Amino acid sequence: MAARRRGRVVVFGVVLAVVLFPFVGALGEDSFWEELFFKPLQSGHVYSHFQFTTSWNVSLTNEMNEMSHYNLFPKALGQVITRYSVQELHISLTQGQWRSENWGYPITSAPSGAQLWVWFKPSTPSVDESWKGLINALSGLFCASLNFIDDTNSAKPRVSFKPSGLASESFAKNAANLRFASLPRENVCTENLTPWKKLLPCDSKAGLSSLFHAGNLYNANYHSLAVDLRPVCDDYPACTRPALELSQSLAVVFNPPASHDGKQDWTLRSLFDRPLSNVCPMAEESKIYIDISDESLTNPWLLTPEYATISNSRGRTYAVYDLKEITKEHKINVAMKWNESVHYASVKPPHLHAHRFLSGFGQEQGGITCQLFNSHATEALRVIYMETVPWFIRLYLHTLKIENSLHVIKPEKQLYTPGNDRSNPYLLELVLTLPPQSVTTLSVQFDKAFLKWTEYPPDANIGFHISSAVVSTIMPSHSNFSATNLHSARLHSSLADPVSGSPFLRLYTEPLLIQLPVPDFSMPYNVICLTCTVVAIGFGSLHNLTTRRFVLTSTVSADGGLKSKILKFFKRSAKDEENTSDDEGDKDKTVTRDRRAGGDNGTDLRNEDS
């Protein structure tokens, strides 16, 4: 009997293992890496970039079975992309403006405010419906105002935003599956940081995410959260196993720390208000990289504790800390100190940067001007310029001018989508070549539309924001450039083994703030006050005349009228005078009697003495 029971238990265990084996295998096929990159900038700022990468070996074409069980990949995000048939997802929430002319290029570029661009699967029944549903889902997931994205600020770029992950050529050319939108006015705060870090396997309880201190992060000069989701090859370059890669990045540019004896010293504690005590146990690698190339550090410096170094073919050197080995023994507080005081000098700008501003004056017309700088000595740059303008800024394509100091430039390709009132924005994409050592000026004129009074925001006098322009190009070299590779978002792959060939660069210009004709919103208040005053005076008098009953009364009163009142007044005055004189006479008589009595008493006293 006992043997029979043991046999049943063994059979049940075998069956259970066979049933659960596929699921256990699926749960174990995802990996997680956490990395932190530091770069002291020539302007005195300190640039830090957190990179959290999760790779899940699943195929998006058969996600109904493989994406039903989650381990390290966040389930909340996985359900959203499955529900709305998402192929690629890129979202960023940024506070501040990245200064490319002073800081070089970031690892991940992002414009001010919120930006979202998504590639949907070709099998999506309705891209517009999926786009609307995805916006509301992400708005709740990241506690952001993405629900303000609608048809009036959504566009379909055709050449500026190509898929960054695995995609066929026919899919990449079909812009009908792409949606792009931005909210330049979106504010970023801890309400966005909290749900963003909850997508990490260790939240902020352990690992590099334990350095997140909201007060230090949001007091910085620049702050950017980003989430990038795309299909990649897990075994690049063979590309036989597809995978889903989730990259969460946080970029922070701290203000110059030259406040202690005029030196640019910094530590983990000074930047994040705490040292690093542990690593995320679910991370396969946890490392810190610091750019110690000669061009970044001009003064003698000292970096503690001891570190390893890696170099790449571009001639850049990085200090490396393997946190899994260091944090086993003690906490780590990376410190970088300079022997000399910091001396700020002019910063050499990168090969390509842009400056955008408004032109014109008045409340009716204006213009947008963008200057594209190519400082390369010999190389011409072929760029894609994209401008997205709200429908109430009516662009005139015939006023478009592209010129430099030598001649007028004709764009190689021009894609223009006119805007419709309260329907869709204006979209302009230009493909042009920038000559070496040149400043190319691009300008276009517009008219300002009149809005309905219900379409103005509560603070209408501040103005309306125009999202940043996008400049995309293939750079001839890796100067001032530390971007991730196309096949992997991990920093180690791009720092130790940079991508061969020319890297892709996407940079963003400044957002614009434009003033529209604003109605006098105080007029209703003034009208209400004036109306109430007129009603109170006019209607009140008329109401009294029509509702009050008038009765005739005699002008002579019972006491004799006005004449008798006057006579009584004078008679009363005369009587008062007589009474006053009688009182004075009585007083005189009393005094005389007193004096007489006093004199007799004095005589009697004298007689008694004698």
C-alpha positions in Angstrom: 0.0 0.0 0.0 2.8 2.4 0.9 4.7 1.5 -2.2 1.6 2.2 -4.3 1.3 5.6 -2.7 4.9 6.4 -3.3 4.4 5.4 -6.9 1.5 7.8 -7.3 3.5 10.6 -5.7 6.3 10.0 -8.1 4.0 9.9 -11.1 2.3 13.1 -10.0 5.6 14.8 -9.6 6.7 13.8 -13.0 3.5 15.0 -14.6 3.7 18.3 -12.7 7.3 18.9 -13.8 6.4 18.2 -17.4 3.5 20.6 -17.3 5.4 23.4 -15.5 8.7 23.0 -17.4 7.7 25.3 -20.3 6.6 28.0 -17.9 9.7 27.7 -15.8 11.8 28.0 -18.9 9.9 31.1 -20.0 10.3 32.7 -16.6 14.0 32.1 -16.6 14.7 33.6 -20.0 14.9 37.2 -19.1 18.0 39.1 -17.8 18.6 42.4 -16.1 21.6 44.8 -16.1 22.1 48.1 -14.2 24.7 50.6 -15.1 25.7 54.2 -14.2 27.8 56.5 -16.3 29.5 59.8 -15.1 31.1 62.4 -17.3 32.5 65.7 -16.0 31.6 68.3 -18.6 33.9 71.1 -19.7 31.4 73.7 -18.5 31.8 72.5 -14.9 28.6 70.4 -14.8 28.5 66.7 -13.9 26.6 64.5 -16.3 25.2 61.2 -14.9 23.2 58.6 -16.8 21.4 55.6 -15.2 20.8 52.7 -17.6 18.5 49.8 -16.6 18.1 47.1 -19.3 15.8 44.1 -19.2 15.9 41.6 -22.0 13.2 39.0 -22.4 13.5 36.2 -24.9 10.0 36.3 -26.3 8.7 36.9 -29.8 6.1 39.7 -30.3 4.4 37.6 -33.1 3.3 35.0 -30.5 3.0 37.0 -27.4 -0.4 35.5 -26.3 1.3 32.4 -25.0 4.8 33.6 -24.2 3.9 37.0 -22.6 1.4 35.6 -20.1 4.0 34.8 -17.4 6.3 37.5 -16.1 9.5 37.4 -14.0 11.8 40.5 -14.3 9.9 42.2 -17.1 7.2 44.5 -15.6 3.8 43.0 -16.0 2.0 46.4 -16.0 3.8 47.5 -19.1 3.7 44.1 -20.7 -0.1 44.0 -20.5 -0.4 47.5 -22.1 1.8 46.7 -25.1 -0.1 43.4 -25.6 -3.5 45.0 -25.4 -2.7 47.7 -27.9 -0.5 45.8 -30.4 2.6 47.8 -29.8 5.7 47.0 -31.8 8.0 49.8 -30.5 7.4 52.3 -27.7 9.5 55.4 -26.9 8.5 57.8 -24.2 10.5 60.6 -22.4 9.6 63.0 -19.7 12.2 65.8 -19.5 12.7 68.9 -17.3 15.2 71.5 -18.7 17.0 71.8 -22.0 20.1 69.9 -23.1 22.7 72.4 -24.2 24.5 70.5 -27.0 26.8 73.5 -27.8 28.2 73.4 -24.3 27.8 69.8 -23.1 28.2 67.7 -26.3 25.7 65.0 -27.0 23.9 62.9 -24.4 23.6 59.1 -24.5 19.8 59.4 -25.1 18.4 62.6 -26.5 15.0 64.0 -25.4 13.2 67.3 -25.8 11.7 69.4 -23.0 8.4 68.2 -21.7 6.8 64.9 -22.8 7.4 63.1 -26.0 5.8 59.8 -27.2 6.3 58.0 -30.5 5.0 54.5 -31.1 5.2 51.9 -33.9 2.1 49.6 -34.0 2.1 46.1 -35.5 0.9 45.7 -39.1 -1.9 43.5 -37.8 -3.4 46.3 -35.7 -7.1 46.6 -36.6 -7.3 50.4 -36.0 -4.2 52.3 -35.4 -6.1 55.4 -34.3 -8.1 53.5 -31.7 -5.0 51.8 -30.4 -3.2 55.1 -30.2 -6.0 56.7 -28.1 -6.2 53.7 -25.8 -2.5 53.5 -25.4 -2.3 57.2 -24.5 -4.8 56.9 -21.7 -3.1 53.7 -20.4 0.4 55.3 -20.3 -1.1 58.4 -18.7 -2.3 56.4 -15.8 0.8 54.2 -15.7 3.3 57.1 -15.5 1.1 59.6 -13.7 1.6 62.1 -16.6 -0.8 64.3 -18.5 -0.5 62.3 -21.7 -4.3 62.3 -21.9 -4.0 65.8 -23.4 -2.6 64.2 -26.6 -5.2 64.1 -29.3 -5.5 64.5 -33.0 -4.6 68.2 -32.8 -1.0 67.4 -31.7 -0.4 64.0 -33.2 1.5 63.5 -36.4 2.8 60.8 -38.7 6.4 61.6 -39.7 7.6 59.7 -42.8 11.4 60.0 -42.6 12.4 61.3 -39.1 11.4 58.4 -36.9 12.3 55.1 -38.2 12.1 51.8 -36.2 15.1 51.4 -34.0 14.6 47.6 -33.4 14.0 44.7 -35.7 11.7 45.6 -38.6 11.3 44.7 -42.2 12.0 47.3 -44.9 8.4 47.5 -46.0 7.3 48.0 -42.4 9.7 50.8 -41.8 8.5 52.6 -44.9 4.8 52.5 -43.9 4.3 55.6 -41.7 0.6 54.6 -41.3 1.7 52.5 -38.3 3.6 55.3 -36.6 2.2 58.0 -34.3 4.2 60.9 -32.8 3.2 63.5 -30.3 4.8 65.9 -27.8 3.7 68.1 -24.9 6.3 70.7 -24.4 4.5 72.2 -21.5 4.4 69.0 -19.4 6.0 69.3 -16.0 8.1 66.5 -14.5 8.1 65.8 -10.8 8.3 62.9 -8.3 4.8 61.8 -9.4 6.5 60.5 -12.5 9.6 59.1 -10.9 7.7 56.9 -8.5 5.8 54.8 -11.1 8.9 54.8 -13.4 11.1 53.2 -10.7 8.4 50.7 -9.8 9.0 49.1 -13.2 12.4 48.0 -12.1 12.9 44.5 -10.6 14.3 45.9 -7.3 12.3 49.2 -7.3 14.4 51.6 -5.3 15.1 49.3 -2.4 18.5 48.0 -3.7 21.0 48.6 -6.4 21.7 51.8 -8.3 18.1 52.9 -8.0 18.6 53.3 -4.3 20.6 56.5 -5.1 17.4 58.2 -6.3 16.8 61.1 -4.0 14.0 63.3 -5.4 15.3 66.5 -3.8 18.8 66.2 -5.5 17.5 64.9 -8.8 14.9 67.7 -9.3 17.2 70.5 -8.2 19.6 69.6 -11.1 20.0 71.6 -14.2 18.6 68.9 -16.4 16.5 65.8 -15.7 15.1 63.3 -18.1 13.2 60.0 -17.7 12.9 57.7 -20.6 11.4 54.3 -21.4 12.3 52.5 -24.7 10.8 49.2 -25.8 11.8 47.5 -29.0 12.4 44.0 -30.5 16.0 43.0 -30.8 18.2 40.0 -31.6 19.4 38.1 -28.5 22.3 36.5 -30.3 23.5 39.4 -32.5 24.7 39.2 -35.2 23.3 35.7 -36.0 19.9 36.9 -35.1 18.2 33.5 -34.6 16.6 34.3 -31.3 14.3 37.3 -31.0 14.0 39.2 -27.8 12.1 42.1 -26.3 14.4 44.8 -24.8 13.2 47.3 -22.2 15.5 50.2 -21.5 14.8 52.6 -18.7 17.2 55.5 -18.5 17.5 58.5 -16.2 19.8 61.4 -17.2 20.8 64.1 -14.8 23.1 67.1 -15.2 24.1 68.5 -11.9 25.1 72.1 -11.4 28.8 72.9 -11.2 29.9 71.7 -7.7 32.7 74.4 -7.5 31.6 75.6 -4.1 34.3 74.1 -1.9 37.5 76.1 -2.2 36.7 76.7 -5.9 37.3 73.1 -6.8 35.1 70.8 -8.9 35.1 67.9 -6.4 32.1 65.6 -6.3 31.2 62.3 -4.6 28.2 60.0 -4.7 27.1 61.4 -1.3 27.3 65.0 -2.5 25.3 64.3 -5.7 22.7 61.8 -4.4 22.9 62.4 -0.6 23.9 58.9 0.1 26.6 56.3 -0.8 25.9 52.9 -2.5 25.5 50.1 -0.1 24.3 47.1 -2.2 23.3 45.9 -5.6 20.1 44.6 -7.0 20.3 40.8 -6.5 18.4 40.1 -9.7 21.0 42.0 -11.8 23.5 40.0 -13.8 25.9 43.1 -13.8 26.0 46.2 -11.8 28.7 48.6 -12.8 29.7 52.3 -12.7 31.6 53.9 -15.6 33.4 57.3 -15.4 34.8 59.0 -18.4 38.4 59.9 -17.6 39.5 60.8 -21.1 42.1 63.6 -21.4 39.8 65.9 -23.4 37.2 65.8 -20.6 39.5 66.4 -17.7 42.0 69.2 -18.1 43.2 69.6 -14.5 45.0 67.0 -12.4 42.5 64.8 -10.6 42.2 61.9 -8.2 39.6 59.2 -8.3 38.9 56.9 -5.3 38.5 54.1 -4.5 40.7 52.0 -6.8 39.2 51.2 -10.2 39.8 49.2 -13.4 40.0 50.8 -16.8 38.7 50.0 -20.2 39.6 51.7 -23.5 38.0 51.5 -27.0 39.1 52.2 -30.5 38.0 55.8 -30.3 40.7 56.6 -27.9 38.4 57.1 -24.9 39.2 55.7 -21.4 36.7 54.8 -18.7 37.1 53.9 -15.1 35.0 50.9 -14.1 33.7 49.8 -10.7 32.2 46.3 -10.5 29.7 46.8 -7.7 29.0 43.1 -7.2 32.5 42.6 -5.9 32.9 45.9 -4.0 29.7 46.0 -2.1 30.3 42.5 -0.6 32.8 44.1 1.8 31.7 47.7 2.4 29.7 50.6 1.0 31.1 52.5 -1.9 31.3 56.3 -2.2 33.0 57.2 -5.5 34.9 60.5 -5.1 36.6 62.6 -7.7 38.8 65.4 -6.6 40.9 68.0 -8.4 44.3 69.3 -7.2 43.7 72.8 -8.7 40.8 75.2 -8.7 38.5 75.0 -11.7 39.1 77.5 -14.5 36.1 78.0 -16.7 37.0 78.7 -20.4 35.1 78.7 -23.7 33.8 75.3 -24.6 34.4 74.0 -28.1 31.0 73.1 -29.6 30.4 69.8 -31.3 30.3 69.4 -35.1 26.5 69.8 -35.3 24.2 71.9 -33.1 21.1 74.0 -33.6 19.5 77.2 -32.3 15.8 78.0 -32.9 13.9 81.2 -32.1 10.9 83.3 -33.0 11.0 86.3 -35.4 8.7 89.2 -36.1 6.5 91.2 -33.8 2.8 92.0 -33.2 -0.2 89.9 -32.5 -1.1 88.8 -36.1 2.0 87.5 -37.8 5.5 86.1 -37.0 8.1 83.6 -38.1 10.2 80.7 -36.9 13.9 80.7 -37.6 16.4 77.8 -37.0 20.1 78.0 -37.4 21.9 74.8 -38.1 25.7 74.9 -37.3 28.1 72.5 -39.0 31.6 73.2 -37.6 33.3 70.2 -39.3 36.3 71.4 -41.3 35.8 69.1 -44.3 32.7 67.0 -43.9 29.3 68.0 -45.2 26.3 66.7 -43.2 23.1 65.4 -44.6 20.3 66.1 -42.1 16.6 65.6 -41.7 14.8 68.6 -40.2 11.3 68.1 -38.8 9.0 70.9 -37.6 5.6 70.2 -35.9 3.5 73.3 -35.4 0.0 73.5 -33.8 -3.0 74.2 -36.1 -3.5 77.8 -34.8 0.0 78.7 -36.1 -0.7 78.8 -39.8 2.5 78.2 -41.8 2.9 79.5 -45.3 5.1 77.1 -47.2 5.8 79.6 -50.0 7.7 81.7 -47.4 10.2 78.9 -46.6 13.8 80.0 -47.0 17.0 77.9 -46.6 20.2 79.8 -47.0 23.7 80.3 -45.7 26.3 83.0 -46.1 27.2 81.9 -49.6 24.0 80.8 -51.4 20.4 79.6 -51.1 20.1 75.8 -50.4 17.4 73.8 -52.1 16.2 70.8 -50.0 16.7 67.4 -51.5 13.3 66.3 -50.3 10.4 68.2 -48.9 7.4 66.6 -47.1 4.6 68.8 -46.0 1.3 68.0 -44.3 -0.9 71.1 -44.0 -2.8 71.5 -40.7 -6.5 71.8 -40.3 -8.3 73.9 -37.7 -9.0 71.9 -34.6 -8.1 68.7 -36.5 -4.3 68.1 -37.0 -1.0 70.1 -36.8 1.3 71.3 -39.5 4.1 68.9 -40.3 7.2 69.8 -42.3 10.1 67.5 -43.0 13.1 68.6 -45.0 16.2 66.6 -46.2 19.1 68.9 -46.9 22.9 69.0 -46.9 24.9 71.4 -44.6 28.2 72.5 -46.1 31.3 72.3 -43.9 32.1 75.3 -41.7 28.7 76.8 -42.3 25.7 78.2 -40.6 22.5 77.4 -42.4 19.4 79.5 -41.6 15.9 78.0 -42.1 13.0 80.4 -41.8 9.2 80.2 -42.4 6.5 82.8 -41.8 3.1 82.2 -40.2 -0.2 83.9 -39.2 -1.8 83.6 -35.7 -5.3 82.3 -35.6 -8.0 83.5 -33.3 -9.2 80.9 -30.8 -12.6 80.5 -29.2 -12.6 81.8 -25.6 -13.2 78.3 -24.3 -10.0 77.0 -26.0 -7.7 79.1 -23.9 -5.9 77.5 -20.9 -6.5 79.0 -17.4 -3.2 81.0 -17.7 -3.6 82.2 -21.3 -1.4 85.2 -20.8 1.7 83.0 -20.4 1.4 82.0 -24.1 1.4 78.8 -26.1 4.3 76.3 -26.4 5.6 75.0 -29.7 7.4 71.7 -29.4 11.1 71.3 -30.3 12.3 70.8 -33.8 14.0 67.5 -34.5 17.3 67.2 -36.4 18.5 63.7 -37.4 21.7 62.9 -39.1 24.5 60.3 -39.5 27.7 61.7 -37.9 31.0 61.2 -39.6 32.8 60.5 -36.3 32.2 59.7 -32.6 33.5 63.0 -31.4 31.5 64.2 -28.3 29.3 61.2 -28.8 28.5 58.3 -26.5 25.4 56.7 -27.8 24.3 53.1 -27.3 24.6 50.5 -30.1 21.7 49.7 -32.3 21.7 46.0 -31.3 21.9 46.6 -27.5 20.9 49.3 -25.1 23.6 48.3 -22.6 26.3 50.9 -21.9 29.1 48.3 -21.7 28.5 47.3 -25.3 28.8 50.9 -26.6 31.7 52.0 -24.3 34.0 49.0 -24.6 33.0 47.9 -28.1 31.6 51.0 -30.0 29.5 50.5 -33.1 31.4 50.3 -36.3 30.8 52.9 -38.9 29.1 56.3 -38.5 26.7 56.7 -35.5 23.2 58.0 -35.8 22.4 61.2 -34.0 19.0 62.8 -33.1 19.0 66.2 -31.4 16.3 68.6 -30.4 16.2 72.4 -30.5 14.6 74.7 -27.9 10.9 74.8 -27.6 9.2 78.1 -28.4 6.7 80.2 -26.5 4.4 82.3 -28.6 1.8 84.9 -27.7 -1.6 84.7 -29.3 -4.3 87.5 -29.2 -5.9 87.0 -25.8 -9.4 88.3 -25.1 -10.2 90.4 -22.1 -11.3 87.7 -19.7 -12.1 90.4 -17.1 -14.9 91.8 -19.3 -17.6 89.4 -18.1 -16.8 90.5 -14.5 -17.0 94.2 -15.6 -20.3 93.5 -17.4 -21.7 91.7 -14.4 -20.8 94.6 -12.1 -22.2 97.2 -14.4 -25.4 95.3 -15.0 -26.0 94.7 -11.4 -25.5 98.4 -10.7 -28.0 99.5 -13.4 -30.5 96.9 -12.2 -30.1 98.0 -8.6 -30.7 101.7 -9.4 -33.2 101.5 -12.2 -35.2 98.5 -11.3 -35.2 99.4 -7.6 -36.7 102.8 -8.2 -39.2 101.4 -10.7 -40.2 98.7 -8.3 -40.8 101.2 -5.5 -43.0 103.3 -7.8 -45.1 100.4 -8.9 -45.5 98.5 -5.6 -45.7 101.3 -3.0 -49.1 102.8 -2.1 -49.2 106.6 -1.8 -51.6 108.4 0.7 -52.4 112.1 1.0 -51.5 113.7 4.4 -52.1 117.2 5.9 -49.2 119.6 5.9 -50.4 121.1 9.3 -49.6 118.9 12.2 -51.6 118.6 15.4 -49.2 120.8 17.4 -49.8 123.9 15.2 -47.3 123.6 12.5 -44.0 125.2 11.9 -45.0 128.7 13.1 -46.2 127.4 16.5 -43.0 125.4 16.8 -40.9 128.5 16.3 -42.9 130.5 18.9 -42.7 127.8 21.4 -39.0 127.7 20.9 -38.6 131.4 21.7 -41.0 131.2 24.6 -39.0 128.4 26.0 -35.8 130.4 25.6 -37.3 133.4 27.5 -38.6 131.3 30.3 -35.1 129.7 30.7 -33.6 133.2 31.0 -36.1 134.2 33.7 -35.4 131.1 35.7 -31.7 131.8 35.4 -32.0 135.4 36.8 -34.2 134.2 39.7 -31.6 131.6 40.6 -28.8 134.2 40.6 -30.9 136.6 42.9 -31.5 133.8 45.4 -27.8 133.0 45.5 -26.9 136.7 46.3 -29.3 136.9 49.2 -27.9 133.7 50.6 -24.4 135.0 50.5 -25.4 138.3 52.3 -27.0 136.5 55.1 -23.9 134.3 55.6 -21.7 137.3 55.7 -23.8 139.0 58.3 -23.9 136.0 60.5 -20.1 135.7 60.3 -19.6 139.4 61.4 -21.8 139.0 64.6 -19.9 136.0 65.7 -16.6 137.9 65.4 -17.8 140.7 67.7 -18.9 138.3 70.3 -15.6 136.5 70.3 -13.7 139.8 70.7 -15.9 140.7 73.7 -15.2 137.4 75.4 -11.4 137.9 75.0 -11.5 141.2 76.6 
